[in-house]
Amino acid sequence: MTDITGNTAFFESFMELHRGLPRQSPGSEATTRHLLSLCGPLPERPRVLDLGCGPGPSALLLAAEAGTHGADVTAVDLYEGFLDEVRAAAAARGLADRVRAVKADMGDLPCPDGSFDLLWAEGSAYNIGFATALRRWKRLLAPGGTLVLSECEWTVEEPSAGVRAFWDPHYALRTTARNLAAVQAAGYRVLAVHRHPDSDWAAYYGPLGERAAAAPEPAGPQAAAALGFVREELDTRERYGHEYGYTAYVLRPVTAGDGGAWTTRPETGADTAAVHALNSAAFETRAEADLVDALRTDGSWLPGLSYVAEGPDGSVAAHALLTRCEVDGVPALALAPVAADPALQRSGAGSAVVRAVLAAARERGEALVLVLGHPAYYARFGFVAASRFGIRAPFEVPDEAMMALVLDDRLPVPAGTIGYPAPFGI
């Protein structure tokens, strides 16, 4: 949303309208607990950083319930009024020794690398931007640490002009698919994705709406502007709420177990036989191996987008291939096949080579990748159901198995039927 911190009078008026309310973004204790449950095991007394804590509903719950016996929480916000509320609430609940309220800029935190086991940002990443948050906060995580953040997103592919008139000047919303692409590009593994229910919006906007309705005549132009902005925000939600919503992401940085320890590189002519042998061993028939050979001589082959992962002895441990396809005439990429040496499956070699070839495609300026595969596996790279974009396969296939990954969210995503290269035989 609009950066309001540069205008002191507007900032103070805006914050005064929110001060004393139970929440500063859509959410609930039920949602916070659910997201916490998706994080997996935590240290007995984890170190937690709540970024943009507001009056502290998440910080207080995490201090009491994260880990085996609660957590040590550093609650960060720029508004001292909220931090005062956090301190008072922590003292009232007997958590003063567990919650430390700190005034700081979440985009420039003076914390050492690896300081926290859990980073928490419900409804606050927009202050610095989703992609920026992913990038800047990553260093703060200890090994095995988890990042939980939520982001306001479009829930439709073509938002109406009315809702864009409010959002576009303030904050550029993106779809879940495009934010997952940003997650993948930033080097995170997706543990879970959770869409906030409408009741979470009511918990935030209900009290705020009552305050805005009962607000006295503003004392000056900045106070009037702040009240007008809040009322416009509430009206936009009432009229267009079905077109956007909050989605929470539970993430963990990619590690050696996810393929980070493998050496990856583009294949060379010397790898042709080894890649053929690998695909023959990885699948029940030689069809995939023969497909790779056929694609090499087809116009869809793109030099530099056939990647291998090397084993410790320099042998080919895994292979992933991207070739040119189309969606109703618009260029895209098809990810197929992906193979790993059967003896090295679940070692991270396959994940490593997929991440490498996707990164190479992004560097080339490619915009869209399509894959037919297992949803649980490909979701970790940011793929989502292609049907979200109106993309369909030219054959019968389960909706969740035909997946798409947006590499460049500055370009429109084409809709229509996928056209595969001739060697696919489709």
Buried (B, 14 or more C-beta within 10 A) or exposed (E): EEEBBEBEEBBBBBBBBBBEBBBBBBBBEEBBEBBBEBBEEBBEBBBBBBBBBBBBBBBBBBBBBBBEEBBBBBBBBBBEBBBEBBBBBBEEEEBBEBBBBBEBEBEEBEBEEEBBBBBBBBBBBBBBBBBBBBBBBBEBBBEEBBBBBBBBBBBEEEBEEEBBEBBEEBBEBBBBBBBBBBBBBBBBBBBBBBBBBEEBBEBBBBBBBEBBEEBEEBEEEBBBBBBEBBBEBBEBBEEBBEBBBBBBBBBBBBBEEBBBBBBBEBBEEEBBEBBBBBBBBBBEEEEBBBBBBBBBEBEBBBEEBBBBBBBEEEBBBBBBBBBBBBBEEBEBBBBBBBBBBEEBBEBBBBBBBBBBBBBBBBEEEBBBBBBBBEBEBBBBBBBBBBBBBBBBBEEEEEEBBBBBBBBBBEEEBBBBEBBBBEBBEE
